[in-house]
Amino acid sequence: MKLTFETELEDDDRWLAEVPELAGVMAYGVTRMEAMAKVEALAFRTLAEQLENGEVSTQI
């Protein structure tokens, strides 16, 4: 599985980072780096949970 990390500067000057391949995996940050760090951690937690529940292949 290949993951894509995307960022966007919102109108209120917050950064939004998301992983399109993982539904609902998105996070806001004051800086782009903060948003990326948060969404990366969330993506790893989501993948770990999916692996534990047998929802994804172990060949990531």
C-alpha distance matrix in Angstrom:
0.0 3.8 6.4 9.9 13.0 16.1 19.7 22.9 26.5 28.1 31.8 32.8 31.4 28.6 25.1 22.3 18.7 15.8 12.0 12.1 8.8 10.6 14.0 16.8 15.2 17.8 20.6 23.8 25.6 28.9 27.2 24.0 23.2 24.0 21.8 18.8 19.6 19.9 16.7 14.7 16.6 16.1 12.3 12.5 15.1 13.3 10.4 13.3 15.2 12.7 12.4 16.2 16.8 14.8 12.8 9.3 8.8 9.6 7.5 4.8
3.8 0.0 3.8 6.7 10.0 13.1 16.7 20.0 23.6 25.6 29.3 30.4 28.8 26.2 22.5 19.9 16.3 13.8 10.2 10.6 8.2 10.6 14.1 16.6 14.5 16.5 19.1 22.0 23.4 26.5 24.6 21.2 20.5 21.8 19.5 16.4 17.7 18.4 15.2 13.2 15.8 15.6 11.9 12.7 15.8 14.3 11.9 15.1 17.2 15.2 15.3 19.0 19.7 18.1 15.9 12.7 12.5 12.9 10.6 7.5
6.4 3.8 0.0 3.8 6.6 9.8 13.3 16.6 20.1 22.0 25.8 26.7 25.2 22.4 18.9 16.2 12.6 10.1 6.6 7.8 6.3 8.2 11.7 13.6 11.2 12.8 15.3 18.2 19.7 22.8 21.1 17.7 17.2 18.3 15.8 12.9 14.4 14.9 11.5 10.0 12.9 12.5 9.0 10.6 13.7 12.3 10.7 14.1 16.1 14.6 15.4 18.8 19.5 18.6 16.2 13.5 14.2 14.6 13.2 9.6
9.9 6.7 3.8 0.0 3.8 6.4 10.0 13.3 16.9 19.0 22.6 23.9 22.2 19.8 16.2 13.7 10.2 8.2 5.6 6.6 7.0 9.4 12.1 13.5 11.2 11.7 14.0 16.4 17.8 20.7 18.7 15.2 15.3 16.7 14.1 11.3 13.7 14.4 11.0 10.3 13.8 13.4 10.5 12.8 15.7 14.4 13.7 17.1 18.8 17.6 18.8 22.0 22.6 22.0 19.3 16.9 17.9 18.4 16.9 13.3
13.0 10.0 6.6 3.8 0.0 3.8 6.9 10.4 13.8 16.0 19.8 20.7 18.8 16.3 12.6 10.4 6.8 5.8 5.0 7.5 9.1 10.3 12.5 12.8 10.0 9.5 11.0 13.0 14.1 16.9 14.9 11.5 11.7 13.0 10.4 7.7 10.5 11.3 8.2 8.1 11.8 11.7 9.7 12.3 15.0 14.3 14.3 17.4 19.1 18.6 20.0 22.9 23.7 23.6 21.0 19.0 20.3 20.5 19.5 15.7
16.1 13.1 9.8 6.4 3.8 0.0 3.8 7.0 10.5 12.8 16.4 17.8 16.0 13.9 10.3 8.2 5.5 5.4 6.4 7.8 10.7 11.9 13.2 13.1 10.9 9.3 10.7 11.8 13.1 15.5 13.6 10.2 11.6 13.0 10.0 8.4 12.0 12.4 9.6 10.7 14.2 13.8 12.4 15.5 17.8 16.8 17.4 20.6 21.8 21.3 23.1 25.9 26.4 26.5 23.6 21.9 23.5 24.0 22.9 19.2
19.7 16.7 13.3 10.0 6.9 3.8 0.0 3.8 6.9 9.5 13.2 14.3 12.3 10.4 6.7 5.5 4.3 6.5 9.1 10.8 14.0 14.6 15.3 14.2 12.1 9.5 9.6 9.5 10.3 12.2 10.4 7.2 9.6 10.9 7.9 7.6 11.4 11.8 9.9 11.7 14.9 14.6 14.2 17.2 19.2 18.6 19.7 22.6 23.8 23.7 25.7 28.1 28.7 29.2 26.4 24.9 26.7 27.1 26.2 22.5
22.9 20.0 16.6 13.3 10.4 7.0 3.8 0.0 3.8 6.2 9.6 11.3 9.6 8.5 5.7 5.3 6.5 8.9 11.9 12.8 16.4 16.9 16.9 15.5 14.1 11.0 10.8 9.6 10.6 11.7 10.6 8.2 11.6 12.5 9.7 10.5 14.2 14.1 12.6 15.0 17.9 17.2 17.2 20.5 22.0 21.3 22.8 25.7 26.5 26.4 28.7 31.0 31.3 32.0 29.0 27.8 29.8 30.4 29.7 26.0
26.5 23.6 20.1 16.9 13.8 10.5 6.9 3.8 0.0 3.8 6.8 8.1 6.0 6.0 4.6 6.3 8.9 11.9 15.2 16.4 20.0 20.1 19.9 18.0 16.7 13.1 12.0 9.6 9.8 9.8 9.1 8.0 11.7 12.4 10.3 12.1 15.3 15.2 14.6 17.2 19.7 19.2 19.8 22.9 24.2 23.8 25.6 28.3 29.0 29.2 31.6 33.7 34.1 35.0 32.1 31.1 33.2 33.7 33.0 29.3
28.1 25.6 22.0 19.0 16.0 12.8 9.5 6.2 3.8 0.0 3.8 5.4 5.3 5.4 5.9 6.8 10.3 12.8 16.4 17.1 20.8 20.6 19.6 17.3 16.7 13.1 12.0 9.4 10.4 10.4 11.1 10.8 14.4 14.1 11.8 14.2 17.2 16.3 15.7 18.8 20.9 19.9 20.8 24.1 24.9 24.2 26.5 29.1 29.3 29.6 32.4 34.2 34.2 35.4 32.4 31.8 34.3 35.0 34.7 31.0
31.8 29.3 25.8 22.6 19.8 16.4 13.2 9.6 6.8 3.8 0.0 3.8 5.5 7.4 9.2 10.6 14.1 16.5 20.1 20.6 24.3 24.1 22.8 20.5 20.2 16.6 15.4 12.5 13.1 12.4 13.5 13.9 17.5 17.2 15.2 17.9 20.7 19.7 19.4 22.6 24.5 23.4 24.5 27.8 28.4 27.8 30.1 32.7 32.8 33.1 36.0 37.7 37.6 38.9 35.8 35.4 37.9 38.8 38.4 34.8
32.8 30.4 26.7 23.9 20.7 17.8 14.3 11.3 8.1 5.4 3.8 0.0 3.9 5.6 8.8 10.7 14.4 17.1 20.9 22.0 25.5 24.8 23.5 20.7 20.2 16.5 14.5 11.2 11.3 10.0 12.0 13.4 16.7 15.7 14.2 17.4 19.7 18.5 18.8 22.1 23.5 22.6 24.3 27.4 27.6 27.4 30.0 32.2 32.2 33.0 35.8 37.2 37.4 38.9 36.1 35.9 38.5 39.1 39.0 35.4
31.4 28.8 25.2 22.2 18.8 16.0 12.3 9.6 6.0 5.3 5.5 3.9 0.0 3.8 6.5 9.5 12.9 16.1 19.8 21.3 24.8 24.3 23.6 21.0 19.9 16.1 13.8 10.3 9.4 7.6 8.7 10.1 13.5 13.0 12.0 15.0 17.3 16.8 17.4 20.3 21.9 21.6 23.1 26.0 26.6 26.7 29.0 31.2 31.7 32.5 35.0 36.6 37.1 38.5 35.8 35.2 37.5 37.8 37.6 33.9
28.6 26.2 22.4 19.8 16.3 13.9 10.4 8.5 6.0 5.4 7.4 5.6 3.8 0.0 3.8 6.5 9.9 13.2 16.9 18.8 22.1 21.2 20.6 17.8 16.5 12.7 10.1 6.5 5.9 5.2 6.9 8.2 11.3 10.1 8.7 12.0 14.1 13.1 13.8 16.9 18.3 17.8 19.5 22.4 22.9 23.0 25.5 27.6 27.9 28.9 31.5 32.9 33.4 34.9 32.4 31.8 34.3 34.5 34.5 30.8
25.1 22.5 18.9 16.2 12.6 10.3 6.7 5.7 4.6 5.9 9.2 8.8 6.5 3.8 0.0 3.8 6.5 10.1 13.7 15.7 18.9 18.4 18.3 15.9 14.1 10.4 8.2 5.5 5.2 6.1 6.0 5.4 8.7 8.3 6.1 8.8 11.5 11.0 11.0 13.9 15.8 15.5 16.7 19.6 20.6 20.6 22.7 25.0 25.7 26.4 28.8 30.5 31.2 32.4 29.8 28.9 31.2 31.3 31.1 27.4
22.3 19.9 16.2 13.7 10.4 8.2 5.5 5.3 6.3 6.8 10.6 10.7 9.5 6.5 3.8 0.0 3.8 6.7 10.4 12.2 15.5 14.8 14.5 12.2 10.6 7.0 5.8 4.6 6.6 9.0 9.1 7.6 10.2 9.5 6.1 8.2 11.1 10.0 8.9 12.1 14.2 13.2 14.0 17.3 18.2 17.7 19.8 22.4 22.8 23.3 25.8 27.6 28.0 29.1 26.4 25.7 28.0 28.5 28.4 24.7
18.7 16.3 12.6 10.2 6.8 5.5 4.3 6.5 8.9 10.3 14.1 14.4 12.9 9.9 6.5 3.8 0.0 3.8 7.2 9.7 12.6 12.1 12.6 11.0 8.5 5.5 5.4 6.4 8.1 11.1 10.2 7.7 9.3 9.1 5.5 5.7 9.0 8.2 6.1 8.9 11.5 10.7 10.9 14.1 15.5 15.0 16.7 19.4 20.2 20.5 22.8 24.8 25.4 26.3 23.6 22.5 24.7 25.0 24.7 21.1
15.8 13.8 10.1 8.2 5.8 5.4 6.5 8.9 11.9 12.8 16.5 17.1 16.1 13.2 10.1 6.7 3.8 0.0 3.8 6.1 9.0 8.5 9.1 8.0 5.7 4.1 6.5 8.9 11.4 14.6 14.0 11.4 12.5 12.3 8.6 8.1 10.8 9.6 6.3 8.6 11.3 9.6 8.9 12.5 13.9 12.6 14.1 17.2 17.8 17.6 20.0 22.3 22.5 23.1 20.3 19.2 21.5 22.2 22.0 18.5
12.0 10.2 6.6 5.6 5.0 6.4 9.1 11.9 15.2 16.4 20.1 20.9 19.8 16.9 13.7 10.4 7.2 3.8 0.0 3.8 5.5 5.6 7.6 8.1 5.7 6.5 9.5 12.4 14.7 18.0 17.1 14.2 14.6 14.8 11.5 9.9 12.1 11.3 7.5 8.4 11.2 9.5 7.3 10.8 12.7 10.9 11.6 15.0 15.8 15.0 17.2 19.9 20.1 20.2 17.3 15.9 18.0 18.9 18.4 14.9
12.1 10.6 7.8 6.6 7.5 7.8 10.8 12.8 16.4 17.1 20.6 22.0 21.3 18.8 15.7 12.2 9.7 6.1 3.8 0.0 3.8 5.5 6.4 8.2 7.5 8.7 12.1 14.8 17.5 20.7 19.9 16.9 17.9 18.1 14.7 13.4 15.8 14.9 11.1 12.2 14.8 12.7 10.4 13.8 15.4 12.8 13.3 17.0 17.4 15.8 18.2 21.1 20.7 20.5 17.2 15.9 18.1 19.6 19.0 15.8
8.8 8.2 6.3 7.0 9.1 10.7 14.0 16.4 20.0 20.8 24.3 25.5 24.8 22.1 18.9 15.5 12.6 9.0 5.5 3.8 0.0 3.8 6.3 9.2 8.5 10.9 14.4 17.5 20.1 23.5 22.6 19.6 20.0 20.2 17.0 15.2 17.0 16.2 12.4 12.6 14.8 12.8 9.7 12.5 14.1 11.3 10.9 14.7 15.1 13.0 15.1 18.3 17.8 17.2 13.9 12.3 14.3 16.1 15.5 12.5
10.6 10.6 8.2 9.4 10.3 11.9 14.6 16.9 20.1 20.6 24.1 24.8 24.3 21.2 18.4 14.8 12.1 8.5 5.6 5.5 3.8 0.0 3.8 6.3 5.7 8.9 12.4 15.9 18.7 22.3 21.9 19.4 19.5 19.1 15.9 14.6 15.8 14.2 10.6 11.2 12.7 10.0 7.4 10.4 11.2 8.0 8.5 12.2 12.1 10.5 13.2 15.8 15.3 15.4 12.2 11.4 14.1 15.7 16.0 13.1
14.0 14.1 11.7 12.1 12.5 13.2 15.3 16.9 19.9 19.6 22.8 23.5 23.6 20.6 18.3 14.5 12.6 9.1 7.6 6.4 6.3 3.8 0.0 3.8 5.6 8.5 12.2 15.5 18.8 22.4 22.5 20.3 21.0 20.1 16.6 16.2 17.6 15.4 12.0 13.6 14.7 11.4 9.9 13.1 13.1 9.7 11.3 14.6 13.6 12.1 15.4 17.5 16.3 16.9 13.4 13.6 16.8 18.7 19.3 16.7
16.8 16.6 13.6 13.5 12.8 13.1 14.2 15.5 18.0 17.3 20.5 20.7 21.0 17.8 15.9 12.2 11.0 8.0 8.1 8.2 9.2 6.3 3.8 0.0 3.8 5.9 9.2 12.5 15.9 19.5 20.1 18.4 19.2 17.8 14.4 14.6 15.9 13.2 10.3 12.7 13.4 9.9 9.7 13.1 12.5 9.8 12.3 15.1 14.0 13.5 17.0 18.5 17.7 18.9 15.8 16.3 19.5 21.1 21.9 19.1
15.2 14.5 11.2 11.2 10.0 10.9 12.1 14.1 16.7 16.7 20.2 20.2 19.9 16.5 14.1 10.6 8.5 5.7 5.7 7.5 8.5 5.7 5.6 3.8 0.0 3.8 7.0 10.7 13.7 17.4 17.6 15.7 16.0 14.7 11.4 11.2 12.3 9.8 6.7 8.9 9.8 6.6 6.3 10.0 10.0 7.9 10.4 13.2 12.9 12.9 15.9 17.6 17.5 18.7 15.9 15.8 18.7 19.6 20.3 17.1
17.8 16.5 12.8 11.7 9.5 9.3 9.5 11.0 13.1 13.1 16.6 16.5 16.1 12.7 10.4 7.0 5.5 4.1 6.5 8.7 10.9 8.9 8.5 5.9 3.8 0.0 3.8 7.1 10.3 13.9 14.2 12.6 13.4 12.0 8.5 9.2 10.8 8.3 5.6 9.0 10.3 7.8 8.5 12.1 12.3 11.2 13.7 16.3 16.2 16.6 19.4 21.1 21.2 22.4 19.7 19.4 22.2 22.9 23.3 19.9
20.6 19.1 15.3 14.0 11.0 10.7 9.6 10.8 12.0 12.0 15.4 14.5 13.8 10.1 8.2 5.8 5.4 6.5 9.5 12.1 14.4 12.4 12.2 9.2 7.0 3.8 0.0 3.8 6.8 10.5 11.3 10.4 11.1 9.0 5.7 7.7 8.9 6.0 5.2 9.0 9.8 8.2 10.1 13.1 13.2 13.0 15.7 17.7 17.9 18.9 21.5 22.9 23.4 25.0 22.6 22.3 24.9 25.2 25.7 22.3
23.8 22.0 18.2 16.4 13.0 11.8 9.5 9.6 9.6 9.4 12.5 11.2 10.3 6.5 5.5 4.6 6.4 8.9 12.4 14.8 17.5 15.9 15.5 12.5 10.7 7.1 3.8 0.0 3.8 7.1 8.6 8.6 10.1 7.8 5.0 8.4 9.9 7.7 8.1 11.6 12.5 11.5 13.6 16.4 16.6 16.7 19.4 21.3 21.5 22.7 25.3 26.5 27.1 28.7 26.4 26.0 28.6 28.8 29.2 25.6
25.6 23.4 19.7 17.8 14.1 13.1 10.3 10.6 9.8 10.4 13.1 11.3 9.4 5.9 5.2 6.6 8.1 11.4 14.7 17.5 20.1 18.7 18.8 15.9 13.7 10.3 6.8 3.8 0.0 3.8 5.3 6.5 7.7 5.0 4.1 7.9 8.8 7.7 9.4 12.2 13.0 13.1 15.3 17.6 18.0 18.8 21.3 22.9 23.5 25.0 27.2 28.4 29.4 31.0 28.9 28.3 30.6 30.4 30.7 27.0
28.9 26.5 22.8 20.7 16.9 15.5 12.2 11.7 9.8 10.4 12.4 10.0 7.6 5.2 6.1 9.0 11.1 14.6 18.0 20.7 23.5 22.3 22.4 19.5 17.4 13.9 10.5 7.1 3.8 0.0 3.8 6.9 8.5 6.5 7.2 10.5 11.4 11.0 13.0 15.5 16.3 16.8 18.9 21.1 21.6 22.6 24.9 26.4 27.2 28.7 30.8 32.0 33.1 34.8 32.7 32.0 34.2 33.9 34.0 30.4
27.2 24.6 21.1 18.7 14.9 13.6 10.4 10.6 9.1 11.1 13.5 12.0 8.7 6.9 6.0 9.1 10.2 14.0 17.1 19.9 22.6 21.9 22.5 20.1 17.6 14.2 11.3 8.6 5.3 3.8 0.0 3.8 5.4 5.2 6.4 8.7 10.0 10.8 12.5 14.3 15.7 16.8 18.3 20.3 21.5 22.6 24.4 26.1 27.3 28.6 30.4 32.0 33.3 34.6 32.5 31.4 33.2 32.7 32.5 28.8
24.0 21.2 17.7 15.2 11.5 10.2 7.2 8.2 8.0 10.8 13.9 13.4 10.1 8.2 5.4 7.6 7.7 11.4 14.2 16.9 19.6 19.4 20.3 18.4 15.7 12.6 10.4 8.6 6.5 6.9 3.8 0.0 3.8 5.5 5.2 6.2 8.7 10.0 10.6 12.1 14.4 15.4 16.2 18.4 20.1 20.8 22.3 24.3 25.7 26.6 28.3 30.2 31.5 32.4 30.2 28.8 30.5 30.1 29.6 25.8
23.2 20.5 17.2 15.3 11.7 11.6 9.6 11.6 11.7 14.4 17.5 16.7 13.5 11.3 8.7 10.2 9.3 12.5 14.6 17.9 20.0 19.5 21.0 19.2 16.0 13.4 11.1 10.1 7.7 8.5 5.4 3.8 0.0 3.8 5.5 5.0 6.1 8.6 9.9 10.4 12.3 14.2 15.1 16.6 18.4 19.8 21.0 22.5 24.4 25.6 26.9 28.6 30.3 31.3 29.4 27.9 29.3 28.5 28.1 24.3
24.0 21.8 18.3 16.7 13.0 13.0 10.9 12.5 12.4 14.1 17.2 15.7 13.0 10.1 8.3 9.5 9.1 12.3 14.8 18.1 20.2 19.1 20.1 17.8 14.7 12.0 9.0 7.8 5.0 6.5 5.2 5.5 3.8 0.0 3.8 5.4 5.2 6.2 8.7 9.9 10.8 12.4 14.2 15.7 16.8 18.3 20.1 21.4 22.8 24.4 26.0 27.3 28.9 30.3 28.6 27.5 29.2 28.5 28.6 24.9
21.8 19.5 15.8 14.1 10.4 10.0 7.9 9.7 10.3 11.8 15.2 14.2 12.0 8.7 6.1 6.1 5.5 8.6 11.5 14.7 17.0 15.9 16.6 14.4 11.4 8.5 5.7 5.0 4.1 7.2 6.4 5.2 5.5 3.8 0.0 3.8 5.5 5.2 6.1 8.5 10.0 10.6 12.1 14.3 15.4 16.2 18.2 20.0 21.1 22.3 24.2 25.8 26.9 28.2 26.1 25.2 27.2 26.8 26.9 23.2
18.8 16.4 12.9 11.3 7.7 8.4 7.6 10.5 12.1 14.2 17.9 17.4 15.0 12.0 8.8 8.2 5.7 8.1 9.9 13.4 15.2 14.6 16.2 14.6 11.2 9.2 7.7 8.4 7.9 10.5 8.7 6.2 5.0 5.4 3.8 0.0 3.8 5.4 5.2 6.0 8.6 9.8 10.3 12.3 14.2 15.1 16.3 18.2 19.9 20.8 22.3 24.2 25.6 26.5 24.5 23.1 24.7 24.1 23.9 20.1
19.6 17.7 14.4 13.7 10.5 12.0 11.4 14.2 15.3 17.2 20.7 19.7 17.3 14.1 11.5 11.1 9.0 10.8 12.1 15.8 17.0 15.8 17.6 15.9 12.3 10.8 8.9 9.9 8.8 11.4 10.0 8.7 6.1 5.2 5.5 3.8 0.0 3.8 5.6 5.2 6.3 8.7 10.0 10.9 12.5 14.3 15.5 16.7 18.6 20.1 21.3 22.8 24.6 25.8 24.3 23.0 24.5 23.5 23.6 20.0
19.9 18.4 14.9 14.4 11.3 12.4 11.8 14.1 15.2 16.3 19.7 18.5 16.8 13.1 11.0 10.0 8.2 9.6 11.3 14.9 16.2 14.2 15.4 13.2 9.8 8.3 6.0 7.7 7.7 11.0 10.8 10.0 8.6 6.2 5.2 5.4 3.8 0.0 3.8 5.5 5.3 6.2 8.6 10.2 10.8 12.3 14.4 15.5 16.7 18.4 20.1 21.3 22.8 24.3 22.7 21.9 24.0 23.3 23.9 20.4
16.7 15.2 11.5 11.0 8.2 9.6 9.9 12.6 14.6 15.7 19.4 18.8 17.4 13.8 11.0 8.9 6.1 6.3 7.5 11.1 12.4 10.6 12.0 10.3 6.7 5.6 5.2 8.1 9.4 13.0 12.5 10.6 9.9 8.7 6.1 5.2 5.6 3.8 0.0 3.8 5.4 4.9 6.0 8.6 9.8 10.2 12.1 14.1 15.1 16.2 18.1 19.8 20.9 22.1 20.1 19.1 21.2 21.0 21.4 17.8
14.7 13.2 10.0 10.3 8.1 10.7 11.7 15.0 17.2 18.8 22.6 22.1 20.3 16.9 13.9 12.1 8.9 8.6 8.4 12.2 12.6 11.2 13.6 12.7 8.9 9.0 9.0 11.6 12.2 15.5 14.3 12.1 10.4 9.9 8.5 6.0 5.2 5.5 3.8 0.0 3.8 5.4 5.1 6.3 8.7 9.8 10.6 12.3 14.3 15.3 16.5 18.4 20.1 20.9 19.3 17.8 19.4 18.6 18.8 15.2
16.6 15.8 12.9 13.8 11.8 14.2 14.9 17.9 19.7 20.9 24.5 23.5 21.9 18.3 15.8 14.2 11.5 11.3 11.2 14.8 14.8 12.7 14.7 13.4 9.8 10.3 9.8 12.5 13.0 16.3 15.7 14.4 12.3 10.8 10.0 8.6 6.3 5.3 5.4 3.8 0.0 3.8 5.5 5.2 6.3 8.6 10.0 10.6 12.4 14.3 15.4 16.6 18.5 20.0 18.8 17.8 19.6 18.5 19.5 16.2
16.1 15.6 12.5 13.4 11.7 13.8 14.6 17.2 19.2 19.9 23.4 22.6 21.6 17.8 15.5 13.2 10.7 9.6 9.5 12.7 12.8 10.0 11.4 9.9 6.6 7.8 8.2 11.5 13.1 16.8 16.8 15.4 14.2 12.4 10.6 9.8 8.7 6.2 4.9 5.4 3.8 0.0 3.8 5.5 5.1 6.1 8.6 9.8 10.6 12.2 14.2 15.3 16.6 18.2 16.6 16.2 18.5 18.2 19.4 16.2
12.3 11.9 9.0 10.5 9.7 12.4 14.2 17.2 19.8 20.8 24.5 24.3 23.1 19.5 16.7 14.0 10.9 8.9 7.3 10.4 9.7 7.4 9.9 9.7 6.3 8.5 10.1 13.6 15.3 18.9 18.3 16.2 15.1 14.2 12.1 10.3 10.0 8.6 6.0 5.1 5.5 3.8 0.0 3.8 5.5 5.1 6.1 8.5 9.9 10.5 12.2 14.2 15.4 16.3 14.4 13.3 15.4 15.2 16.0 12.7
12.5 12.7 10.6 12.8 12.3 15.5 17.2 20.5 22.9 24.1 27.8 27.4 26.0 22.4 19.6 17.3 14.1 12.5 10.8 13.8 12.5 10.4 13.1 13.1 10.0 12.1 13.1 16.4 17.6 21.1 20.3 18.4 16.6 15.7 14.3 12.3 10.9 10.2 8.6 6.3 5.2 5.5 3.8 0.0 3.8 5.4 5.1 6.0 8.6 9.8 10.4 12.2 14.2 15.1 14.1 12.8 14.4 13.3 14.5 11.5
15.1 15.8 13.7 15.7 15.0 17.8 19.2 22.0 24.2 24.9 28.4 27.6 26.6 22.9 20.6 18.2 15.5 13.9 12.7 15.4 14.1 11.2 13.1 12.5 10.0 12.3 13.2 16.6 18.0 21.6 21.5 20.1 18.4 16.8 15.4 14.2 12.5 10.8 9.8 8.7 6.3 5.1 5.5 3.8 0.0 3.8 5.5 5.1 6.2 8.6 9.9 10.6 12.4 14.2 13.4 13.2 15.3 14.6 16.5 14.0
13.3 14.3 12.3 14.4 14.3 16.8 18.6 21.3 23.8 24.2 27.8 27.4 26.7 23.0 20.6 17.7 15.0 12.6 10.9 12.8 11.3 8.0 9.7 9.8 7.9 11.2 13.0 16.7 18.8 22.6 22.6 20.8 19.8 18.3 16.2 15.1 14.3 12.3 10.2 9.8 8.6 6.1 5.1 5.4 3.8 0.0 3.8 5.5 5.2 6.2 8.6 9.9 10.7 12.3 10.6 10.7 13.5 13.6 15.5 13.0
10.4 11.9 10.7 13.7 14.3 17.4 19.7 22.8 25.6 26.5 30.1 30.0 29.0 25.5 22.7 19.8 16.7 14.1 11.6 13.3 10.9 8.5 11.3 12.3 10.4 13.7 15.7 19.4 21.3 24.9 24.4 22.3 21.0 20.1 18.2 16.3 15.5 14.4 12.1 10.6 10.0 8.6 6.1 5.1 5.5 3.8 0.0 3.8 5.4 5.0 6.1 8.6 9.8 10.3 9.0 7.9 10.1 10.0 11.7 9.4
13.3 15.1 14.1 17.1 17.4 20.6 22.6 25.7 28.3 29.1 32.7 32.2 31.2 27.6 25.0 22.4 19.4 17.2 15.0 17.0 14.7 12.2 14.6 15.1 13.2 16.3 17.7 21.3 22.9 26.4 26.1 24.3 22.5 21.4 20.0 18.2 16.7 15.5 14.1 12.3 10.6 9.8 8.5 6.0 5.1 5.5 3.8 0.0 3.8 5.4 5.1 6.2 8.6 9.8 9.9 9.4 11.1 10.1 12.7 11.0
15.2 17.2 16.1 18.8 19.1 21.8 23.8 26.5 29.0 29.3 32.8 32.2 31.7 27.9 25.7 22.8 20.2 17.8 15.8 17.4 15.1 12.1 13.6 14.0 12.9 16.2 17.9 21.5 23.5 27.2 27.3 25.7 24.4 22.8 21.1 19.9 18.6 16.7 15.1 14.3 12.4 10.6 9.9 8.6 6.2 5.2 5.4 3.8 0.0 3.8 5.4 5.1 6.2 8.6 8.5 9.5 12.1 12.0 14.9 13.6
12.7 15.2 14.6 17.6 18.6 21.3 23.7 26.4 29.2 29.6 33.1 33.0 32.5 28.9 26.4 23.3 20.5 17.6 15.0 15.8 13.0 10.5 12.1 13.5 12.9 16.6 18.9 22.7 25.0 28.7 28.6 26.6 25.6 24.4 22.3 20.8 20.1 18.4 16.2 15.3 14.3 12.2 10.5 9.8 8.6 6.2 5.0 5.4 3.8 0.0 3.8 5.5 5.1 6.1 4.9 5.9 9.0 9.9 12.6 11.6
12.4 15.3 15.4 18.8 20.0 23.1 25.7 28.7 31.6 32.4 36.0 35.8 35.0 31.5 28.8 25.8 22.8 20.0 17.2 18.2 15.1 13.2 15.4 17.0 15.9 19.4 21.5 25.3 27.2 30.8 30.4 28.3 26.9 26.0 24.2 22.3 21.3 20.1 18.1 16.5 15.4 14.2 12.2 10.4 9.9 8.6 6.1 5.1 5.4 3.8 0.0 3.8 5.4 5.0 5.9 5.6 7.1 6.9 10.2 10.0
16.2 19.0 18.8 22.0 22.9 25.9 28.1 31.0 33.7 34.2 37.7 37.2 36.6 32.9 30.5 27.6 24.8 22.3 19.9 21.1 18.3 15.8 17.5 18.5 17.6 21.1 22.9 26.5 28.4 32.0 32.0 30.2 28.6 27.3 25.8 24.2 22.8 21.3 19.8 18.4 16.6 15.3 14.2 12.2 10.6 9.9 8.6 6.2 5.1 5.5 3.8 0.0 3.8 5.6 7.7 8.9 10.4 9.9 13.6 13.6
16.8 19.7 19.5 22.6 23.7 26.4 28.7 31.3 34.1 34.2 37.6 37.4 37.1 33.4 31.2 28.0 25.4 22.5 20.1 20.7 17.8 15.3 16.3 17.7 17.5 21.2 23.4 27.1 29.4 33.1 33.3 31.5 30.3 28.9 26.9 25.6 24.6 22.8 20.9 20.1 18.5 16.6 15.4 14.2 12.4 10.7 9.8 8.6 6.2 5.1 5.4 3.8 0.0 3.8 5.5 8.2 10.5 11.3 14.8 15.0
14.8 18.1 18.6 22.0 23.6 26.5 29.2 32.0 35.0 35.4 38.9 38.9 38.5 34.9 32.4 29.1 26.3 23.1 20.2 20.5 17.2 15.4 16.9 18.9 18.7 22.4 25.0 28.7 31.0 34.8 34.6 32.4 31.3 30.3 28.2 26.5 25.8 24.3 22.1 20.9 20.0 18.2 16.3 15.1 14.2 12.3 10.3 9.8 8.6 6.1 5.0 5.6 3.8 0.0 3.8 5.7 7.3 8.7 12.0 12.9
12.8 15.9 16.2 19.3 21.0 23.6 26.4 29.0 32.1 32.4 35.8 36.1 35.8 32.4 29.8 26.4 23.6 20.3 17.3 17.2 13.9 12.2 13.4 15.8 15.9 19.7 22.6 26.4 28.9 32.7 32.5 30.2 29.4 28.6 26.1 24.5 24.3 22.7 20.1 19.3 18.8 16.6 14.4 14.1 13.4 10.6 9.0 9.9 8.5 4.9 5.9 7.7 5.5 3.8 0.0 3.8 7.1 9.5 12.0 12.1
9.3 12.7 13.5 16.9 19.0 21.9 24.9 27.8 31.1 31.8 35.4 35.9 35.2 31.8 28.9 25.7 22.5 19.2 15.9 15.9 12.3 11.4 13.6 16.3 15.8 19.4 22.3 26.0 28.3 32.0 31.4 28.8 27.9 27.5 25.2 23.1 23.0 21.9 19.1 17.8 17.8 16.2 13.3 12.8 13.2 10.7 7.9 9.4 9.5 5.9 5.6 8.9 8.2 5.7 3.8 0.0 3.8 6.5 8.4 8.4
8.8 12.5 14.2 17.9 20.3 23.5 26.7 29.8 33.2 34.3 37.9 38.5 37.5 34.3 31.2 28.0 24.7 21.5 18.0 18.1 14.3 14.1 16.8 19.5 18.7 22.2 24.9 28.6 30.6 34.2 33.2 30.5 29.3 29.2 27.2 24.7 24.5 24.0 21.2 19.4 19.6 18.5 15.4 14.4 15.3 13.5 10.1 11.1 12.1 9.0 7.1 10.4 10.5 7.3 7.1 3.8 0.0 3.8 5.3 6.8
9.6 12.9 14.6 18.4 20.5 24.0 27.1 30.4 33.7 35.0 38.8 39.1 37.8 34.5 31.3 28.5 25.0 22.2 18.9 19.6 16.1 15.7 18.7 21.1 19.6 22.9 25.2 28.8 30.4 33.9 32.7 30.1 28.5 28.5 26.8 24.1 23.5 23.3 21.0 18.6 18.5 18.2 15.2 13.3 14.6 13.6 10.0 10.1 12.0 9.9 6.9 9.9 11.3 8.7 9.5 6.5 3.8 0.0 3.8 5.7
7.5 10.6 13.2 16.9 19.5 22.9 26.2 29.7 33.0 34.7 38.4 39.0 37.6 34.5 31.1 28.4 24.7 22.0 18.4 19.0 15.5 16.0 19.3 21.9 20.3 23.3 25.7 29.2 30.7 34.0 32.5 29.6 28.1 28.6 26.9 23.9 23.6 23.9 21.4 18.8 19.5 19.4 16.0 14.5 16.5 15.5 11.7 12.7 14.9 12.6 10.2 13.6 14.8 12.0 12.0 8.4 5.3 3.8 0.0 3.8
4.8 7.5 9.6 13.3 15.7 19.2 22.5 26.0 29.3 31.0 34.8 35.4 33.9 30.8 27.4 24.7 21.1 18.5 14.9 15.8 12.5 13.1 16.7 19.1 17.1 19.9 22.3 25.6 27.0 30.4 28.8 25.8 24.3 24.9 23.2 20.1 20.0 20.4 17.8 15.2 16.2 16.2 12.7 11.5 14.0 13.0 9.4 11.0 13.6 11.6 10.0 13.6 15.0 12.9 12.1 8.4 6.8 5.7 3.8 0.0
